[in-house]
Amino acid sequence: MASWGDIDAPILPRSANKPIQAMAFVESGAVERFGLGNEHIALACASHSGEKRHVETVRAWLGKVGLGEDDLECGTHAPRLQGTIEELVREGKTATAAFNNCSGKHSGFLTTAVQYGEPTRGYIKYDHPVQRRLRERHERSLRCRCQRLCLRHRRLRHSNARHAAQSLAPRDGQHGRAVASVEQACRGGGPHPRRHERRAFHDGRHRPLLHAHQRSTARRGADQDRRGRRVLRHAADPGLGVALKMWDGAARAAEVAMATLLDHLGVLPADQAGEIVHPPVRNVVGLLVGEMRPAKSWLG
């Protein structure tokens, strides 16, 4: 175990928690009951970009469980990609709840409510059975009380390490199998791995790192418009989990710091580590104008 900085500082993991939240959906048995697959599990863990394939999957998924887009209580926002926005404008349409980057997660919430015969209306409220179940799932995973999901940074790291180990050798029945299913879906397991990767679990900026080591999964957490929180699980090395938080929320710093940590731990291929740890910076015409580097003293 190693740490740098204040690992006892309280943090809000936000979207970095989505794979843990998806555990309640997978453990419920709804995947088997409704004929769902890896793409649905991966989307439940994703902050997707609102592309057509994401929206269509959400709508079809809700149809499988007898619900519709109007049942989503996640609200809506514009798609992340300019091309998708332009496509909506050309078609004279506006974004709906299915375009929300969390609509996959919310579809998982709704599916568990249907599975257990619970009301779907108001599923986002604190005292709804869906939310109570999520808090219980977090407490089991993090091994602490987390009434408001504000937790110590070290807890998030430990949780990721346990999930990495359990995904490789699930031993405790339903829970272990569910961990393995979530990790397989997010890493792109199954007969169509590229298809599942495109479901947007993998953060776009993480892709070079993840392609370099296919048995890793990464997740970011939102912080207003910033992305300074990262978690990563490494199933090829049982028990290796990383949690990282940049206090100013800077995404570029988080990406370089995560790559530097993994290089320090010896899990990046030697022939690719250089470009991943020192990513190039290019201008709008593609000319190399610099590179990002970690501070020399950071890891001591």
C-alpha positions in Angstrom: 0.0 0.0 0.0 1.3 3.4 -0.9 -0.1 6.9 -0.8 0.8 10.5 -1.6 -0.9 13.6 -0.3 -3.9 13.7 2.1 -5.6 10.4 1.8 -7.9 11.0 4.8 -9.5 14.1 3.3 -13.2 13.7 2.7 -14.2 13.6 -1.0 -17.4 13.1 -3.0 -16.7 10.4 -5.6 -19.7 11.2 -7.7 -19.6 9.4 -11.1 -16.5 7.4 -10.0 -19.0 5.4 -7.9 -21.1 4.2 -10.9 -19.6 0.7 -11.1 -20.4 0.2 -7.5 -23.9 1.5 -8.0 -24.3 -0.8 -11.0 -23.7 -3.8 -8.6 -27.2 -3.4 -7.2 -28.6 -3.7 -10.7 -26.5 -6.8 -11.6 -27.1 -8.5 -8.2 -30.8 -8.1 -8.5 -31.1 -10.8 -11.3 -32.7 -8.3 -13.7 -30.0 -8.8 -16.3 -31.1 -12.4 -16.8 -34.8 -11.8 -16.3 -35.0 -9.1 -19.0 -32.5 -10.5 -21.4 -30.0 -7.7 -20.9 -26.3 -7.9 -21.8 -22.8 -6.5 -21.4 -23.7 -3.3 -23.3 -26.4 -2.5 -20.7 -24.1 -3.2 -17.7 -21.4 -1.1 -19.3 -23.8 1.7 -20.0 -25.0 1.6 -16.3 -21.4 2.3 -15.4 -20.9 5.0 -18.0 -21.0 8.7 -18.3 -21.8 8.5 -22.0 -21.6 11.3 -24.6 -25.2 11.2 -25.8 -24.4 9.6 -29.2 -27.1 8.0 -31.2 -26.0 4.5 -30.2 -26.1 5.4 -26.5 -29.6 7.0 -26.7 -31.0 4.1 -28.7 -29.6 1.5 -26.3 -31.2 3.4 -23.3 -34.6 3.6 -25.1 -34.6 0.0 -26.1 -33.5 -1.1 -22.6 -36.3 0.8 -20.9 -38.7 -0.8 -23.4 -37.5 -4.3 -22.3 -38.6 -3.6 -18.7 -42.0 -2.0 -19.7 -40.9 1.6 -19.2 -40.2 4.6 -21.3 -38.0 7.6 -21.5 -40.5 9.7 -19.5 -39.8 7.5 -16.5 -36.2 8.8 -16.3 -35.8 11.4 -13.6 -32.2 12.4 -14.5 -33.1 15.5 -16.4 -31.5 16.3 -19.7 -28.7 18.3 -21.2 -27.1 18.8 -24.6 -24.9 15.9 -26.0 -21.2 16.3 -25.4 -20.1 15.9 -29.0 -20.6 18.8 -31.5 -21.5 16.4 -34.3 -24.4 15.0 -32.3 -25.7 18.5 -31.5 -25.6 19.4 -35.2 -27.4 16.2 -36.1 -30.3 17.1 -33.7 -30.5 20.6 -35.1 -30.7 19.3 -38.7 -33.5 17.0 -37.6 -35.3 19.7 -35.8 -35.2 17.8 -32.5 -34.1 18.6 -29.0 -32.2 16.5 -26.5 -34.3 14.4 -24.1 -33.6 12.5 -20.9 -32.0 9.6 -22.8 -29.2 12.0 -23.9 -28.3 12.7 -20.3 -24.8 11.3 -19.7 -26.2 9.4 -16.6 -29.2 7.9 -18.4 -27.6 4.4 -18.4 -27.1 4.6 -14.6 -30.7 5.7 -14.1 -32.0 2.9 -16.4 -30.2 0.5 -14.0 -32.0 2.2 -11.1 -35.4 1.8 -12.8 -34.7 -1.8 -13.8 -34.0 -2.8 -10.2 -37.2 -1.1 -9.1 -39.2 -3.1 -11.6 -37.3 -6.3 -10.6 -38.3 -5.9 -7.0 -41.9 -4.7 -7.6 -41.1 -1.2 -6.3 -42.7 2.1 -7.5 -40.6 3.7 -10.2 -41.9 7.2 -9.6 -39.6 9.2 -7.3 -36.8 6.7 -7.5 -34.2 9.5 -7.1 -35.5 10.5 -3.7 -33.3 9.8 -0.6 -35.8 7.4 1.1 -36.9 5.5 -2.0 -36.0 1.7 -1.9 -33.6 2.2 -4.9 -31.6 4.8 -3.0 -31.6 2.9 0.3 -30.3 -0.2 -1.6 -27.5 1.9 -3.2 -26.4 3.2 0.2 -26.3 -0.4 1.5 -24.3 -1.5 -1.5 -21.8 1.3 -1.0 -21.4 0.5 2.7 -20.7 -3.2 1.9 -18.2 -2.2 -0.8 -16.5 0.5 1.2 -16.8 -1.2 4.5 -17.9 2.0 6.3 -21.0 4.0 7.0 -21.6 6.5 4.3 -24.9 8.2 4.9 -24.1 11.1 2.6 -21.6 9.4 0.4 -18.8 11.7 1.5 -16.0 9.4 2.3 -12.3 9.3 3.0 -10.1 9.0 0.0 -8.4 5.8 1.3 -11.8 4.0 1.4 -12.3 4.5 -2.4 -8.8 3.1 -3.0 -9.4 0.0 -0.9 -12.8 -0.6 -2.6 -11.2 -0.5 -6.0 -8.5 -3.0 -4.9 -11.1 -5.4 -3.6 -13.1 -5.2 -6.8 -10.0 -5.9 -8.9 -9.2 -9.0 -6.9 -12.8 -10.3 -6.9 -13.3 -9.7 -10.6 -10.4 -12.1 -11.3 -11.4 -14.8 -8.8 -15.0 -14.3 -7.7 -15.4 -16.6 -4.6 -18.4 -15.3 -2.7 -21.4 -16.4 -4.7 -23.8 -13.8 -6.1 -21.6 -10.8 -5.1 -18.4 -12.2 -6.6 -20.2 -13.1 -9.9 -21.7 -9.6 -10.1 -18.3 -8.0 -9.6 -16.9 -10.1 -12.4 -19.8 -9.3 -14.7 -19.4 -5.5 -14.1 -15.7 -5.7 -14.7 -16.0 -7.8 -17.8 -18.6 -5.5 -19.3 -16.6 -2.4 -18.6 -13.4 -3.9 -20.0 -15.2 -5.0 -23.1 -15.4 -8.7 -22.5 -17.6 -11.1 -24.5 -17.9 -11.8 -28.2 -17.9 -8.2 -29.3 -15.3 -6.3 -27.1 -15.0 -3.3 -29.3 -18.7 -2.8 -29.3 -18.8 -2.7 -25.5 -15.9 -0.3 -25.3 -17.8 2.1 -27.5 -20.6 2.1 -25.0 -18.5 4.8 -23.4 -17.5 3.4 -20.0 -13.9 4.2 -20.8 -13.1 7.9 -20.5 -11.9 9.2 -23.8 -8.7 10.6 -22.4 -8.0 7.2 -20.7 -8.1 5.2 -23.9 -4.4 5.3 -24.7 -3.6 4.1 -21.2 -6.3 1.4 -21.2 -5.3 0.2 -24.7 -1.8 -0.2 -23.4 -3.1 -2.4 -20.6 -6.3 -4.1 -21.6 -7.0 -5.5 -18.1 -7.6 -2.1 -16.5 -10.8 -0.2 -16.1 -10.9 3.5 -15.2 -13.6 5.8 -14.1 -13.8 9.5 -13.6 -16.0 11.6 -11.3 -17.5 14.9 -12.1 -16.6 18.1 -10.3 -18.7 20.9 -11.8 -17.2 21.1 -15.3 -13.9 19.6 -14.2 -12.7 16.0 -14.2 -10.1 15.8 -11.4 -11.1 12.6 -9.8 -10.1 9.2 -11.1 -10.3 5.6 -10.0 -8.7 2.6 -11.7 -8.8 -1.1 -11.1 -6.3 -3.5 -12.5 -7.6 -7.1 -12.8 -4.3 -8.5 -14.1 -2.8 -7.7 -10.7 -5.3 -8.9 -8.1 -5.8 -6.4 -5.4 -4.3 -3.4 -7.2 -6.7 -0.4 -7.1 -5.9 3.3 -7.5 -7.9 6.3 -6.4 -6.7 9.8 -7.3 -8.0 13.3 -6.7 -6.6 16.6 -8.0 -7.8 19.2 -5.6 -8.2 21.9 -8.3 -10.2 19.4 -10.5 -7.7 19.7 -13.4 -8.3 16.9 -15.8 -4.9 17.1 -17.6 -3.1 16.8 -14.2 -5.2 13.8 -13.2 -4.5 12.0 -16.5 -0.7 12.5 -16.2 -0.7 11.6 -12.5 -2.7 8.4 -13.1 -0.3 7.3 -15.8 2.7 8.2 -13.7 1.4 6.1 -10.8 0.8 3.1 -13.0 4.3 3.4 -14.5 5.7 3.7 -11.0 3.9 0.4 -10.1 5.3 -1.3 -13.2 2.1 -2.1 -14.9 2.5 -0.1 -18.1 4.3 -1.8 -21.1 7.8 -0.4 -21.3 7.6 0.4 -25.0 4.5 2.6 -24.5 5.0 4.1 -21.1 6.9 7.2 -22.3 4.1 8.7 -24.5 1.5 7.8 -21.9 3.3 9.4 -19.0 4.5 12.4 -21.2 1.5 12.9 -23.5 2.2 15.3 -26.4 0.4 18.6 -26.8 -0.6 19.6 -30.3 -2.1 22.7 -31.7 -5.3 22.9 -33.8 -3.3 22.0 -37.0 -1.7 19.0 -35.4 1.8 20.5 -34.8 3.6 19.3 -31.8 4.0 22.3 -29.4 5.0 20.5 -26.2 4.3 17.7 -23.8 2.9 17.3 -20.3 5.2 15.9 -17.6 4.7 15.1 -13.9 6.8 17.1 -11.4 10.1 15.3 -10.8 9.6 15.3 -7.0 6.1 14.0 -6.9 6.8 10.3 -6.2 9.9 11.0 -4.1 
